[in-house]
Amino acid sequence: MTFPLTGIRVLDLTDGLGESCGRYLADLGAEVVRAEPPGGSRSRSAEPRIDGVSIPFALRNANKRGITLDPERPEQLRALVRGVDIVVDSGTVTTDSPAALNLPVNPRAELPDLLAGNPALVWVSITPFGRTGPYRDWVASESVLYAMSGVLSRSGTPGAVPLLPPAGLIEETVGVHAAWSALLAHVAALRSGRGEFVDVSAFETVVHGFDPGFGTQGSAAAGRSEDFPRGRPAAANFYPVFRCADGYVRICLLARRQWRCMFEWLGEPAEFADPAYDTIPARFAAADRLHPLIGALFADRTRDELVAEGARRGVPVGGVHDVAEVLRLDHFAVSGALIDTELAPGLTARVPAGYLTIDGHRAGIRTPAPEVGEHDESPAGSTAQPVMRAVSAEPMPPSDDARAGIADPAARVDPPPAESTRPVVVGSGAGGDAGVVRPLDGLRVLDLGVIVFGAELSRQLADYGADVIKIENAAFPDGLRQAKRGAALAPSVAWGHRNKRSLGVDLRTAAGKRIFTELVRDADVLLANFKPGTLTSMGFDPAGLLALNPRLIVSEASAFGDVGPWRERLGYGPLVRASCGVSAMWRYPDDPELLCDGMTVYPDHIAGQVAATAILAALIRRAETGAGGLIELAQSDTALVQLGVQLAAESIRPGSAAAPGNRDPYYAPTGVFPCVGDDEWCVVAVRTDAEWARLCEVIGHPELAADPRFATREARLVHRSVTEELVTGWLAGRSPRAAMETLQAAGVPAGAMLRLPELLRDPQLRERGAYTMLAHPLLPAGLPATATVAHFRTIPEPPLRAAPLPGEHTEEICRSLLEMSDEAIAALVGQGVLQTVPAEKRPAVTASPLPLGSVAIG
């Protein structure tokens, strides 16, 4: 199998944060060369370690080749940079030798002389908080980022200490966003011939990309103050968990029909016959009476029996599996999601294979992580060049066909003009400097996607220039359009469908199928995330679509994939999390029933980013070969990959992957500590002896740095309670922000638990323009929304065109793309084949968007 990025060369200078970026690019076929100092990178000692092997390092550096790079010899780096397409660093090299590398602080600045020999180079810098702003020199752990991003404030049970989510999810989320940003910049460079510098902040990535409060299905909804409780919401009742004969199951009752099926399954109890219980809020309010009934019904049945009966009745039920059980599940073995492989010489583990398949082949782990300098020289007797020399060779410049091959703007009808409340930097791509040029200009996407995953995937493409046509049928509205809560428009629609167009068409009719088929003939990408087999049952099987248009890229996604015994299962994010071990790790250690992941829609957003990155890779391949392809993704595989460290460790040492709660099992003092005030908390995460010494200075006990009880990591773990008492005592009289700023000034990882409204006022996010205001004519006020995640040198920030009404652009699309007459369009509208928005029902022109901060929140 030749994967899409074959021929793309990546120099990986990361150490810890962002290592998974290179891994995903390597999975997609890029030649990724990991450069380390002669003694090896610090991340080789990352915990957990088994038989001297760091499991995180082994997983996040698989499929790469390894060389040594002497930091005292910058000419080595200059030679390497001349021969690659993409460089990824995590602030290590640039911090240690800024004079030698001369990288810009501001990503909008011109690229330095270092890059002059490779003008189309893309350099991606991944740091905890970005290269600019008041936090630019701060340090962070995953727990610090959970606290500061607003995730922690929504996790845990009311009245208790907020609960940290599982480790690993943030690293993988940052890695995927960095990979997307790298390929987006590479596409821009292919079209313009000019390189890009990309500034990726892990903080902003988690704020916007993990489970955004101000995003599709986000907790912030319309920004009303009642959506921001001081304590944790009672999220365990959103997607409740029930004990059964052999463990636990979770149910997701979202649609009215699902509740009606559950009501029938319960024997139609009279106290719940009132139609008021058709609504989620009513059932939530009656949880203390309803859930015992469901618990009694489920108690004597097994998980498999309940899941099967739920599927038969139309009730979404999923088993709750811990990490050990996940490793034994047949579905993940049959689907190829989990495989047994050698992580290091003599060390075999069961691990997640990779995020997805391309043209039927898993884009996943193929070779183990390299030893230090393993590929500095060729093996004895080999005729291959040493990697150092091979990578240093001048890259082949992209052909004119390749530059124009991502999309052909001349063959496209431009979508409506962009409107933005933020200044944009005019790019210099194929369209020149006369107007705003985006990397995906000219790309046409047919979007059959639904709910969160579908919205987020196509929004990424629309934000950067693609003409995304959302295919809709008023008889079967997207679930996001139904979540209006009495408003004229659901905020999630405004967030998730900005910058798109809408075509209303009934694909069940012969005429509707013909219209869609004609659009497919000239489309570049088709997106769908239905239950497996649905697209085929509609008459549009992927093989037939690719035969009709060999240049088409088809992206299909589902909850558990198209292969394996679970392919028919109903899947929502909460059921995916429960089935993959994430929920079992996201709980308090002493309560197996109190799962605390109910407020999040993970992994929908990040799975959409995974798919978007693979689509970019396929577009890059198509630019060279002219061939499209099929991308297939299971959201469950995203969860598995991001929980990969725990899965691998458990497979080697059974019993090691237990829910840790807020205590990092490998470092102390770490945790979530109370501060002065009501429900105010601060995360502190001491990982090294140096950080411990700095903490001792801050709390006024410098003598403890050398105390044998605390002088080493191992000693601090033994005396963890004492170290935590010291931190608790120091924090007791301080506010979270004051404590965070004091500790960060000393170089100690610390983060205040921020609530969603505080994100809009956070100094770092404000200085870096992380939020903008999104206006829509059907909303009474502007919505805070993502401005951008990564910061580019030339790529402009996304426009803010209002999300369309269903069928708003039907006539426009049929005239311009299908050359249909007004009479033909009107006839099909009369027959119900096409759906439009009558002129009298179209909203007034959107008012000028409000500046950030003009809407009162909280």
N, C-alpha and C positions, 0 to 999 in steps of 0.2 A: 504494500500500500504506500503510495506517495501522498503524504499529508499536505494540506494547503500551503503551509509556510516553508516547504522545502525550497532551499536556495536563499532564504533570508538568514542573515548572520547577526547574532546578538552577542554582545559582550556583557556579561553579568558581573557587576562589581558590588553586588549587595552583600550584606552580612547581617543576617537576622531579618529585620523588617523588609518585606518585599521579595524574599527569595521565591515565593510561590508564583510571582509574576513570570520569571524566567522558566519555571517548571511548566506553566500553562502554555507559554509560547513554544517550548520544546515539545510538549504533547501535540501541538498543532503542526509540528514538523520543522520548526526553525532549528538551525544549528546554534545552540546556546553554549557558549564557552564561559565557564565559571573561573574567574581570576581571583586568586587568594595570595596573601603574603606567604613567604616561604614556610612559616610555622603553621599555616592554616588559619582559617577564619575563626572568630570567637564563637560563631554559631555551631561549630562542630562539638561544642561542649553543652549545647542546650539540652535541658531535661524534657522528657525522661530519657535517660541513657540506659541501654541494656547491653551488657558485655562490651562496654566501652564505645558503643555506637549510639549517637544521638538520633533518636527516631524522627524528631522534626527535621533535622538536617537531611537525613536519608530520604524522606518523602519529598521535601521541597527542592531537592537538587537532583532527583532522578532525571534521566534522559539528557543530562548535561555532560559536557566534557570539562576537564579540569586542568588549569595551568597555574603556575606561580607567577606573581607579578611583584617585583621589588619596589616598594614605595619610595625608595631612595633613588630610583632610576626613572624619572618621568618620561625619558625618551622611549622606554618600553611601551608605556601607555599610549604615547603619541603614535607609535607605529601600529599598535593594535586598532586604535580608533580609525585610522585611515582605511581599514579593511572591513568594516562592519556596517550594517544598516542601522542598528539600534544599540544604544548603550543604556543599561539600567544600573543605577547606583542607589544606595540607601543612606547617603550622606557620609559614609565612612571615608572614602578616598578624598572627596572634595573638602571635608573638614580637616583631614590630616595634612593636606598639602595644597592649600588654596592658591598659593603663588604659582605652583607648578602647573595646575590645571586651569586656573584663570576662568572658572565658570561664572556666569552672571548670577547675581543675587536676585535680580528682578527678571522673571521669565520673558518679559516683553522686550528686554534689552537685546541688542545684536549679539549673535553668537561670537565667542572669542576666537582668537587666532588659532587655538588648538584644533578647531574644527574646519579650518580653511581648506585642508587637504581633502575633505569629504563633505562637499557643500550640501548634500541631501541627507546628512546624518540626523537621526532622531536621538536626543539624549533625554532620558526620563530620570528625574531625581525624586526619590521617594523618601520622605522624612516624616517624623511624627506630626509636626504642625505646619509644615511648609517652609519655604525659604524666605518668607517675608512675614511681617506682623510682630506684635509684642511677644508671642509665644515661640518665635522661630528657634530659640536656643533651648527650649524646654525638652525634657526627656519624658518618655511614656512607656508604659507597659500596656498590655491588652486591657487589664483591669482599669487603668487610668482612662483609657479611651472609652470604655464602657460607661464610666462615671460621667465624663465631660460631654459625651455625645447625646445625653438624654435617654439612653437605653436603660441604664440602671434605675432611673427614677420610676420606670414602668414595670420593674421586675421584682417579684416577691409578693408576700401576703400583707394585707392591711395590718398596720400596727407593729409589724416586725421589721427587723433589719432588711434593707433592700438586698436582693440576691444577684450576685454576678452570674451572667450566662457562662456556658462552657468555654474553655480555652480553645483557641485555634480558629474560631469563626471569624475573628477580626483579621488575622493575618491573611487568610484565604480571600476574604472580601477585598482587602487592600490589593492583594496580588492580582485579582481579576480586573479590578478597576484600572490598575496600572497597565495591565496587558491591553485592555481596550484602548486606553489613552495612547499607548505606544503604537498600536496598529492604526488608530485614527490619524495620528501624526505622520505615520509612514505613508498612508494613502495620500495625505496632503502633500507630502514631499514627492511622491510619485507624479502627482499632477503638476506641481509647480517647479520641481527641481531644487527647491530651497528647504533647508533643514529646519528642525523644530527643537526647541527646548521646552520640556514639559515638567511642570512643578506639581507633584502629587503630594497632598497632605493626607496622612492617615486619619487625622481628626475629621477633616471635611468629608472624607470617603465614608466614614462610619456614620456621620450625621446625615448624609444624603443617600447613602447606598445600602446600608444594612437593614434598617427598618425606619425610614424617615417619618418623623412626626408630622412634617409638612410635606406630604407626598401621597401618592395613591394609596387609599385605604389607611392613611396615617392616623395616629391617635389624635392629632390636632383638629381633624375634621374641618369645620369652617372657621376655626380660630376663636370659638366661644370660650369664655373664661370657665364655664362649668365643665369643660373637657379637661381641666388640669387640676385634679385633686392633689392635696398636699401629700397624702400618703399613697401607697400603692393601691390601684383599683383591685376589686375582688375578681381578678381575671380568671381564677380557677373555675368560676361558674360560666365563663364564656363557652369553653369547650370542655365540659366536665369529664372527669375520669372515674370509672366505676370498677370495683373489684369483681372478678369473675372466678370461675372454677380453677383456672391455671394462671392467673396473673391479673392484668388490668386491660381495659379497653377505653377508648375515648370516642365520643360522638360529636358530630358537627351538625347541628340543626340550624340551617340558615334560611332556606326557602320555605314558604308556606306549605308546599306539597310534602316536604320532608317532615315537618312537624305533624302534618295530618297522618302520614304513614306511621310515625312514632305513636301518635295518639291511638291509632287502630291497634298497633302492636301491644299497647298497654291494656287493651280491652275496653277502650273508650270510657275512661273514668268520668263520671258526671261533673266532678268539680273542675275539669279542664275542657269541658265542651264549649264553653263560651268562645265565640270567634275572636275575642280580644287576645286569646293565647296564640293566635296565628302570628303575632308579632314577637320579635326577639326581646324587646324590653319587658313585655309582660311575662314571658317565660323566665327571664332573668330575675325579675322581682319575686317570682313564685318558686325560686329554686329550692327553698327550704322544704316545700311540700312536694314538688315535682320530682326532684332527684332521688329521694328515698324510694319512690315507686319504680323508677327505672333501675335503681340499684337492686331492688328485690327481684325484678324480672331477670336481671343479668347474672345474679349470684351463682346459680348452679350450672351455668353453661360455659363452655370453653371459649377462648378468644376466636379460634377459627370458626366455631359454630355461630358466634354472634356476628362476626364479619360477614359470613355467608348469608345469614338470615337478614342482616341489614341490607346487603346488596339485593336480595330478592324482593325486599319490601320497599327499597328506595330510601333507606336511612343510612347516611354516611357513618360507618363504624370502622374504627381501625384499632389494631392491637398496639399496646404500649410495650415496647421491647427495650431491654437494657442492652448495653454494648455487647455483652457476651452472647446474648440471644441473636443479635443482628448478625454476628459472624456465622451462625449456624443456619440462618434462614435460606431455604431453597431458592427463593426468588432471586436474591442477589447473586447467588452462584450461577443459576441458569442464565440470568441476563448478562453476566460478565461484569457486573458492577464491582464485585469483590473477587480478587484473585490471590493465589499464593505465589509469592515471588521472593527472590533473594535480595534483601535490602543491603547487605554487606557480606563479604566472604564468610560463609558458615552461619549466617543469620537469616532465616526465612520467616516470613510473616504473611498473614492474610491482610491485604490492604485494598483500599479503593483503587480501581484501575484508572479512572479518569472521569472527566465531566460528561462526555458525550461520545456519540459515534458519528463518523462522516463517511458517507457512501457505504454504510454497513460495517465499518471498521472502527474499533474503539480507539479514540485519540487519548491514549493513556500511557502508563508506565511501560517502558521497553527495556531500559538499561538502568543499573543501579547508579547511585550518586558516585562521582569519581573520588578517588583518593587524592590527597594533596599533590598537585603536580603530575597526576597520572598521565596526562597527555602532553607534557612538555616536549618529549621526544618520542619518535616512533618506536614501536617494539622492535627488538632485534630481528633483522631479516625482512622487515616491512619496507615496501617501496613508497609508503605514504609519507607526505611531508609532516614534520612536526606541526602541531596546531599553531604554535606561536608564529611560525613563518607563513602557514597557510592563511591564517586570519589576517595577517598583516598585509597580504596582497591587496592591491587596489581592487575595489569592488567593480563589477560590471555595471555601467550606467544603465538605467532603465531605458528600454526602447520607447520610441514615440508611440507605438501601439500599446505598450504597457501603460504609459502615462494616461492615455485616453481610454484605456480599457475598463477602468472601474465603472464608469458610466459615460455615455456620450451625450453631453449637454445639448449638442445641436439637434439631437433627435427627440428632445424632451420639451413638453409644454411646461413652462415654469409655474409653480404654485403661486398663490397670491403674494404680494410683496411683504417682506418681513417687517414687523413692528417690534420695537424693543424700547424698554425704559432705561436701558443701560447703554453707555457708549460702547461701540464695537471697534475693533482694530481691523481695518480693511486688509484682507488677505491678498496674496499675490499668486493665486493658483491659476488654473487654465483660463479663467476669465479676465486675468489682468487686474490692474488696480482701479479700474473704472467703477467697480461696485463691490459689494460684499461677496466674497467667495467662500463657500463652505466645502469641506472635503467630500461630502456625498451629494453635492449638486448634480442633478441630472439622473439620479438613481430613482427608479420607480418601484415602490413596495406595495403589494396587495396584502392588506392586513385583515385576516380572519380571527385574530387573537381576541381573547376575552379576559375579563377580570384583571387582576393585578399583574400577573406575569405577562399577559398579552399587551397590556397598556404600556408597561415599562420597557419591554423589548422594542416595540415600534417607536416609542417616544425617543429613545436614544438615537435611532436612525433619523427621525424627523428633525430633531434638534440640530443635527449637523448637516442638513441640506436635502435629505431624501424626500421625495414627494410620496408621502405615505397616504394611501387611500384606504380608509377603514370601511370594510364591507359590512353593512348592517341590514337587518330585517326587523321592522317594527313589531312583527309578531313574536320575535324571540330576542328581546333587547339584551344587550350586554349587562351582566350583573352590576357593573358599576353604575349604569344609568338607572338602575332600580333602587339604589341606596341614597335616595334624595332626602330622606327624613323630613318630608314636607316642603322642602325648598324647590325652586324651579329647576335647579341643576345641582347634581351632587358635586361637592368640591373635588372628589376623586376624579371625576370626568375632566374638570378644568385642569387639574394637575397632570393626569395621565394621558390626555389626548390633545394637548396643545400642539400647534404646528402641523396638524393633520387635516386631511379632507375626508368627507363622508359621502359614500355612495349607498343609497338605499335600494336594495334589490332582493327579490325573493328567489333564492337559488333552488327552491323546490320546483319551480316552473321550467319548462323547456326553454322559454325565451330568456329567463334569467340565467340559465346555464350557458346559453350561447353568448350572452353579454360578458359573463365572467370569463369564458373561454377566450374570447377576443382580447380581453385585457391581459390574460396570461401570455398570449403570444408575444407581447412586447414588454412584459414586466421583467424586472431584474431579480426581485426577491418576493417570495410568498411565505407568509407567516400563519401558523395555525397552532393552537394548543387545546385541541379537543381530546376527548377520550379516544384511545387507539382504535382505528378503524372508521372513525366518524367521517374523516375527509374522503376516504374511499367510498363509504356508503352514500355520500353526497354526489358521487360520480366524478370525483377529482383525485383519483389515487396518484401518489407521487410519481410513480413510474410513467403514467400516462401524461402527467404535466411536463415531465422532463423530455418525453418524446415529442410533445407539442412544441416545447421551447428548450432546446438543449443548453441554452445559456442561463436558464433559470436556476436560482438557488432556493430550495425549499427547506424551511425550518419547521419541523414538527416537534411539539413538546407535549408531555402528559405527566401525570403524577408519578407513575411507576414504570413508564416505558412500554414499548411495544413487544417486549420479549419477556417471558417468565409467567409463573402462575398468578401474579398479581396484576397482570396487564388490564384486566377488566375492572379493577377496583375503583370506586369513587375516591377522588383525591382532592383534598384541600390542604393548605399549608399545615394546619394543626395535626392532621392525620399523617402527613409526610414526616413531620418532626417526630411524632410519637413512634412511627414505624422504624425510624432510622437510628434511634438511640439518643437523639438530641434532647428530647423532652426528659428522658430518664436522667440525663446529666444536668438538666436545668431544674434542680429541685434542692430543697434543704436536705442535708445528708440523713436526718433522722425521720423523714416522712416520705415514704415512697409514693404516697397518693397525692401529695400536694405539689403538682407540677406548676412551674411558675413562668411558662412560656406563652401564656394565654393572650397577652397584650400585643404580641408581635405577629406579623404576617410572614416572617422568615419561613422558607427561603425564596419567596416569590421575586423580590426585587433583585437579589443577587443572581438568581437563576436566569432572569432576563438578561442581566449583564453578561453572564457566561455565554448565552446564545448569541447576543449581539457581537461579542468578540469573535466567535466562530464564524459568523456571517462575514465580518470584515476579512478574516483569513481566507474564506472561500472567494470573496471578491478579488483579493490580491492574486489568488491562483488563476481565477478566470481571466484576469488581465493578461496573463502569460499564455494560457492554454485555450481560452475561448469556451471552456466547459463549465457548466454549473455543477450542481450536486445536491445531495440530500443530507441535512443535518438533523439528527434525532437526539432529543434530550429528555431525560427523566428528572423531574425536580428532586426525587429521592437521591439521585446520584450526586447532586450538588451538596445535599446535607451530608452524605457519606464522605465525600472528599474533604469537606471542611471539618469533619470529626475524625479524620484519618489517623492522627497521632494516637488517640485513645483506642481506636480499633486495632491498629498495629500492635500497640503495647499489650492490649488484652489478649491478642492471639498468641503472643510469645510468653507472657506471664499471666495466666488466667487469674482473675480477681483483682487486677491492678487498676481497672478503670471503674472506680466508684465515684459517685457524685461528690466533689470536694467542698461544695458550698463556697464560702468566701475565703477560705484558707488555701493559698497556693501550697500544694503538697511538697514543693521543692525549695521554697524560699520563705524566709521570715526576717522581720515582721512584714506581713502582708494582710490586707483585708479592708473591710469597710468599717470605718470608725465614726462614732457619734461626735458631733460638734455642738457648739452653743446654738440654741434655737430649737424650734419645733420641726422634727423630722429633717434635720440637716446632717449631712454625712460627707465624709471625705475618704477617698481611697488612698492608701499609701502602699507602695510596693518596693521593698528593698531587695535587690537581687545580688548585689556584689558587696565585697568587703569595703570597697571605697565608698559606696553609697551608705553603708552602715556607719562608717566613720563620719560622713557628712551629717547624717541624721543625729548622731551623738552630739556633734557641735551645736546643731540647731536647738536641741532640747535641753542644752546646758549640762550635758554629762560627757565631755570629751574623753574622760578616763575609761568609759565603757568600750571604746573602740578596740582597746587592747586587752580587755578582760577575757580570760580564757573561755568563759561561758558563752561569749558572743563573737569571738574574733574570727570565726570561720562560718561558712554557710552551714556546715553540718552541726556545729555547736549551737548556732542560733535556732536550728530546727528542734534540737533537744530542749532548749529553753525558750521555745516559742511563746509560751504564756507570759513570761517575764518581759520579753521584748514588746509584746502587744500591750501590756499594761503601761509600759513607758510611753508608747505612742498615744494610748487612750488618755492618759493623764495630761499630756502636753496639749492635745486637741480640745480637751474639755472646755476651755475658756476662750476658744477662738472660733470665728466663723469659718465655713468651708473655704470660701475664696481667699480669705486672709491666710489661712493655713497653707493652702495650695501655693499661693504666690511666694510665701516664705520658704517653703520646702523646695520649690522649683528653682528659686534663686540660688539655693545651695547645691543644686544638682541632684535632688532626691525626687524620684518619680512620685507624683501626687496629683490627684485630680478631684476637684469638688464635684459632688453629684448635682448636675444641672438639670432643671426641669425645662420642658419645651419652650415656654416663653422666654427663659433666660438665654436660650440659644440666639434669639433674635437681637439680644443686647450684648452678646459676648464680644469683647474687644477684638479678639483674633478673627472671628467670623465676619465682623463688620468691616474691619480693615481690608480683608481679602475679598469682600463682596460676595460672600457665600450665598446670600439670599437676595432675592428681588421681589417685587410685588407683581402678582399676576392678576390682571383684570378680566372680567367676563361680563357681557351685558346682562346675563341672567343671575348674576350674583350681586348682593347689595353692597359689597365692599371688596377690596382687593384681598388676595390670598398671598401670604408669604410662600415663596416657592424657591426651588433650587435655581440659582443663577448658573453655576457651573461647578463641577467637582474638581477636575484637573485644570490647571492654568497653562495656556499655550502661548507661544510667542506670536504666531500669526493667525491661528484659528480663532475666529470671532466667537463670542458667547452666543448661546442659543437665542433665537428670536422668541417673541412672546405672542404669537398669533393665537387667538382664542380657540378653544376646543370647539369643533363643529357640532351643530345639531344633527340628529339622525337624518341623513339624506340631504343635507344642506347643499352639497355640491353635485348632486346627481345630474342635473341638467348640464352643468358646466363640463363635467367629465364626459358625458355621453356625446356632447357636441364636439369637444376638442380632441378627445382620444379615439372615439369610435365613429366620428363624422356622421352622427345621426341627425336627422332633420328635427325641427321643433314639432312637426306633425307626428313623426314616429315616436318621439319621446312622450308626447301627450297621450298617444294611444296606449302606450305601455303603462303609463301612470294610471290611466283609466281602468286598465285590466288588473291593476294591482301588482304588476311585475316590477315596476319601478316606483320608488317612493321619494317624494320631494317635500320641501318645506314651503308652503304657500307664502307668497310675499307678505300677506297681512299678519302672518305668524312669525316672521323673522324678527329677531330682536333689534333694537336700535343699535347704531354704531357704538362700539365700545368707547366709553369715556377714557380720557387720558389716565393711564395707570398712576396710582398713587406712589409716592416715594416710600421706601422702607421706613417703618416706624410710625406711619400716619394712621395705622389701624391699631386700636387699643386691644391688647391681648393679655389676658391674665389679670 
